[in-house]
């Protein structure tokens, strides 16, 4: 069994918007082909933006195919721990990191700097795939 990945908002936007290098887009195709997963926080971040209607439809369609992980007590408690330990970590990033840690996922994100100090959390920049 391989790694499981959870997509951050910027990874969703870059992938759906064809903003990744071709090799990275192909690698993402393979990584998420069998296990397209994201967080409810990412859904809110992505669809809460008032963008181009065509792109918003593509984003909505993509997220409709995703397994959405919700905030439960385990994720909430891990988020609290992360916020206490990493004072500058934004709430959305803490929720996504906690979701990844609780479920054993690697985060696909362009913002690796936001997550690299969190012990036990793996993250990969999709632009570097």
Steps between C-alpha positions, in 0.01 A plus 500: 500500500644840399480839658172682525485868412276785605487805275540852634300783340790627289564149365134466398499842332832441321400151384150586379621828347779327303764705683735208562790403275398209275716248686354612834144478366563144380649407837198650676272300270668183624505602866133593522358258243384243753474718807386858444475642851479846651370674809176686556722800576647481149153477349400816688821682401473406132127548445477805728699699245300700244693416185441446132172305465654240265792435735267490801290235323810290429609535863153406625489197268846390615410531867175311439716201400714530812473320829453785748639449850310687770608645833425251776616499864836341414572765235375780727721386787805467274427848360495640854836335574651636177376854566649492850834373372521707179371846593529644147318210331175624348181325603429362151853362468479351851173326411643358177820389675302339782279320249807364322664390825190332642432309177864427409504704179773697324396854406539610138556875528697780345532654850742249649646776720172515692528135598869404514543563875220263599647178636378188323332685215606422144434752226592510133498792260309382190703740283808293580355162402 
